[in-house]
Amino acid sequence: MTVTVHQFPCLSDNYGFLVRDDATGLAACVDTPDAGAILRELKALGWKLDLILNTHWHPDHAGGNAEIKAATGATVVGPQEVERLGQAPDRIVSGGDAVMLGRTQFEVIESGGHTLGHVAYFDAADKVAFVGDTLFALGCGRLFEGAPEQMWASLQRLAALPDETTVYCAHEYTASNARFALSVDDDPALKARTDEIFAARERGEPTVPTSIGLEKATNPFLRAPRLAPKMGLVGVPDHQAFAAVRQAKDAFKG
């Protein structure tokens, strides 16, 4: 089994993702940030849309559901919270569920914190994960609804995936995340990575996707327990170290 992932920019800093099960030709879009852009990409590719996979309820992730469903007949799959936009998903999923796209199985991973019901989708056979706004390249989502304990647990579920897992996060925030990371971490691997990031962005190139292994090695939010002593925190639980890093990022002006 293999999948083909087509990534494209939309809105101001979102990425759209179309995923094709190569065995059957059926496709899914992960979130619906821009219905017009998604439908144009589908037409250009000649793909048949079978599923809409929502990660959470925010309008820049589920706001295009109705238009795309009307145009394609696709089944909307997502967490219960998506109903906050006016219409519940056709199928409600939560952590531990499985979703089939043709012959490709996606595991639904609980990843709340940015929103309470946020989920991620993981294709174990191809080692591909779509993580919405939970994990970013060198970053993580703001805690708009959840507590640090919940978000830390969600990040640990994602960190437990194989290091070679390709991670598709939903926004191009990496340069900003890199500037913050350098303010709290002087690890040489981070410096080397941020140099590559800044150069890529100057060339107009995307920094998504990333990988689980790369994020574990350099992402300050996943490295929070190691960074805690540098922040004057000794002997605190891991989720408190994470909370301190998240608070520092929220206040960061660089």
C-alpha positions as CSV (number, residue, x, y, z in Angstrom):
1,M,0.0,0.0,0.0
2,T,1.2,3.5,-0.8
3,V,-0.2,7.0,-0.8
4,T,0.6,10.1,-2.7
5,V,0.4,13.4,-0.8
6,H,-0.1,16.6,-2.7
7,Q,0.7,19.7,-0.6
8,F,-0.1,23.3,-1.6
9,P,-0.2,26.7,0.1
10,C,-3.5,28.5,0.7
11,L,-4.9,31.4,2.7
12,S,-2.1,33.4,4.3
13,D,0.0,30.6,5.9
14,N,-2.0,27.4,5.7
15,Y,-1.2,24.3,3.7
16,G,-3.8,22.2,2.0
17,F,-3.2,18.4,1.8
18,L,-4.7,16.0,-0.7
19,V,-4.0,12.3,-0.1
20,R,-4.5,9.6,-2.7
21,D,-4.7,5.9,-2.0
22,D,-2.7,4.6,-5.0
23,A,-4.3,1.2,-4.9
24,T,-7.8,2.5,-5.6
25,G,-7.4,6.1,-6.7
26,L,-9.6,7.4,-3.9
27,A,-8.5,10.7,-2.3
28,A,-9.0,12.6,0.9
29,C,-8.4,16.2,1.8
30,V,-7.1,16.8,5.3
31,D,-8.9,19.8,6.6
32,T,-10.7,22.4,4.4
33,P,-8.9,25.7,4.8
34,D,-9.9,27.0,1.4
35,A,-12.6,25.3,-0.5
36,G,-11.9,27.0,-3.8
37,A,-8.2,26.2,-3.8
38,I,-8.9,22.5,-2.8
39,L,-11.4,22.1,-5.6
40,R,-9.0,23.6,-8.1
41,E,-6.2,21.3,-7.1
42,L,-8.5,18.3,-7.3
43,K,-9.6,19.2,-10.8
44,A,-6.0,19.8,-11.9
45,L,-4.9,16.4,-10.5
46,G,-8.0,14.6,-11.7
47,W,-8.5,12.9,-8.3
48,K,-11.8,11.7,-7.0
49,L,-12.5,12.9,-3.5
50,D,-13.9,10.3,-1.1
51,L,-13.2,11.8,2.3
52,I,-12.7,15.0,4.2
53,L,-10.6,14.4,7.3
54,N,-10.9,17.2,9.8
55,T,-8.4,17.6,12.7
56,H,-10.4,20.2,14.6
57,W,-13.2,22.7,14.4
58,H,-11.4,26.0,13.7
59,P,-12.7,27.7,10.5
60,D,-9.3,27.6,8.7
61,H,-9.5,23.8,9.1
62,A,-13.2,22.9,8.7
63,G,-14.7,26.0,7.2
64,G,-14.8,24.6,3.7
65,N,-16.5,21.3,4.5
66,A,-20.0,22.2,3.2
67,E,-18.8,23.6,-0.1
68,I,-16.5,20.7,-0.8
69,K,-19.0,18.1,0.2
70,A,-21.6,19.7,-2.0
71,A,-19.2,19.7,-5.0
72,T,-17.8,16.2,-4.5
73,G,-20.2,14.1,-2.4
74,A,-17.3,13.4,0.0
75,T,-17.9,12.0,3.5
76,V,-16.9,14.3,6.3
77,V,-14.9,12.6,9.1
78,G,-13.8,14.5,12.2
79,P,-14.2,15.1,15.9
80,Q,-17.5,16.0,17.5
81,E,-16.4,19.6,18.0
82,V,-16.6,20.3,14.2
83,E,-20.3,20.7,14.7
84,R,-19.6,24.0,16.3
85,L,-19.4,25.4,12.7
86,G,-23.0,24.5,12.2
87,Q,-22.9,20.9,10.9
88,A,-21.7,17.7,12.5
89,P,-19.3,15.4,10.6
90,D,-21.0,12.5,8.8
91,R,-18.8,10.3,10.9
92,I,-17.5,11.3,14.3
93,V,-14.1,9.9,15.4
94,S,-11.8,10.1,18.4
95,G,-8.6,8.6,19.5
96,G,-8.2,4.9,18.8
97,D,-10.6,4.8,15.9
98,A,-9.6,3.8,12.4
99,V,-10.6,5.4,9.0
100,M,-10.2,3.7,5.7
101,L,-9.3,5.6,2.5
102,G,-9.5,2.8,-0.1
103,R,-7.0,0.3,1.2
104,T,-5.1,2.8,3.3
105,Q,-5.9,2.8,7.1
106,F,-5.5,5.9,9.1
107,E,-5.3,5.6,12.9
108,V,-7.0,8.4,14.7
109,I,-4.7,9.8,17.5
110,E,-6.1,11.9,20.3
111,S,-4.2,15.2,20.2
112,G,-6.2,17.7,22.2
113,G,-4.8,20.9,23.7
114,H,-5.0,23.4,20.9
115,T,-8.7,22.5,21.0
116,L,-10.2,20.0,23.3
117,G,-11.2,17.5,20.7
118,H,-8.3,17.8,18.2
119,V,-7.2,14.6,16.5
120,A,-4.4,13.6,14.2
121,Y,-4.4,10.9,11.4
122,F,-1.5,8.4,11.1
123,D,-1.0,6.0,8.2
124,A,1.3,3.4,9.8
125,A,2.0,1.5,6.6
126,D,3.5,4.6,4.9
127,K,4.6,6.3,8.1
128,V,2.7,9.5,7.3
129,A,1.0,11.7,9.9
130,F,-1.3,14.7,9.5
131,V,-1.2,16.6,12.8
132,G,-3.2,19.8,12.2
133,D,-2.3,22.4,14.8
134,T,-0.9,20.2,17.5
135,L,2.7,19.8,16.3
136,F,4.5,22.3,14.0
137,A,8.1,22.3,12.7
138,L,10.0,23.6,15.7
139,G,6.7,24.5,17.4
140,C,3.3,23.4,18.7
141,G,-0.2,24.9,18.7
142,R,-1.4,27.5,21.2
143,L,-3.5,26.2,24.1
144,F,-6.7,27.9,23.2
145,E,-8.9,25.4,25.0
146,G,-6.8,22.7,26.7
147,A,-4.4,22.6,29.6
148,P,-0.6,22.0,29.5
149,E,-1.1,18.5,30.8
150,Q,-3.4,17.6,27.9
151,M,-1.1,19.1,25.3
152,W,2.0,17.5,26.7
153,A,0.3,14.1,26.6
154,S,-0.8,14.7,23.0
155,L,2.7,15.7,22.0
156,Q,4.1,12.5,23.6
157,R,1.6,10.4,21.6
158,L,3.0,11.9,18.4
159,A,6.6,11.7,19.6
160,A,6.0,7.9,20.1
161,L,5.5,7.4,16.4
162,P,8.5,6.1,14.4
163,D,11.3,8.7,14.0
164,E,11.0,8.3,10.2
165,T,7.4,9.3,10.2
166,T,6.7,12.2,7.8
167,V,4.8,14.9,9.6
168,Y,2.4,17.2,7.7
169,C,1.6,20.2,9.9
170,A,-1.0,22.8,8.8
171,H,0.9,26.1,8.8
172,E,4.1,27.7,7.6
173,Y,5.2,29.0,11.0
174,T,8.7,27.6,11.0
175,A,10.8,30.7,10.7
176,S,9.0,32.4,13.6
177,N,9.3,29.2,15.6
178,A,13.0,29.0,14.8
179,R,13.7,32.5,16.1
180,F,12.0,31.5,19.4
181,A,13.8,28.2,19.6
182,L,17.2,29.9,19.3
183,S,16.2,32.1,22.3
184,V,15.8,29.2,24.6
185,D,18.1,26.5,23.2
186,D,21.8,26.7,22.1
187,D,22.0,23.1,20.9
188,P,24.3,22.9,17.8
189,A,21.8,20.7,15.9
190,L,19.1,23.4,16.3
191,K,21.5,26.1,15.0
192,A,22.2,24.0,11.9
193,R,18.6,23.4,11.3
194,T,17.5,27.0,11.7
195,D,20.2,28.1,9.3
196,E,18.6,25.7,6.7
197,I,15.1,27.0,7.5
198,F,16.0,30.7,7.1
199,A,17.7,29.9,3.8
200,A,14.8,27.9,2.5
201,R,12.3,30.6,3.4
202,E,14.4,33.2,1.6
203,R,14.2,31.1,-1.4
204,G,10.4,30.8,-1.0
205,E,10.5,27.1,-0.2
206,P,8.3,25.3,2.3
207,T,9.6,23.9,5.5
208,V,6.8,21.4,5.8
209,P,6.7,18.4,6.0
210,T,9.1,17.6,8.8
211,S,9.7,14.3,10.7
212,I,9.2,13.0,14.1
213,G,12.9,12.3,14.6
214,L,13.8,15.8,13.6
215,E,11.3,17.3,15.9
216,K,12.4,15.2,18.8
217,A,16.0,16.3,18.2
218,T,15.4,20.1,17.9
219,N,11.8,21.2,18.8
220,P,11.9,23.1,22.1
221,F,8.5,22.0,23.0
222,L,9.4,18.3,22.8
223,R,12.7,19.1,24.5
224,A,11.1,21.1,27.3
225,P,12.3,18.8,30.1
226,R,15.9,19.2,29.0
227,L,15.5,23.0,28.7
228,A,13.9,23.4,32.1
229,P,17.1,23.9,34.1
230,K,18.2,26.7,31.7
231,M,14.9,28.4,32.5
232,G,15.5,28.1,36.3
233,L,13.2,25.1,36.7
234,V,14.6,22.1,38.5
235,G,12.8,19.0,39.5
236,V,9.4,20.0,37.9
237,P,7.1,17.6,36.1
238,D,7.6,17.4,32.4
239,H,4.2,19.0,31.7
240,Q,5.2,22.0,33.8
241,A,8.5,22.4,31.9
242,F,6.4,22.3,28.7
243,A,4.0,24.9,30.1
244,A,7.0,27.2,30.8
245,V,8.3,26.9,27.3
246,R,4.8,27.5,25.9
247,Q,4.3,30.6,28.1
248,A,7.7,31.9,26.9
249,K,6.7,31.5,23.3
250,D,3.3,33.2,23.9
251,A,5.3,36.2,25.2
252,F,8.1,36.1,22.6
253,K,8.3,39.2,20.4
254,G,11.2,38.2,18.1
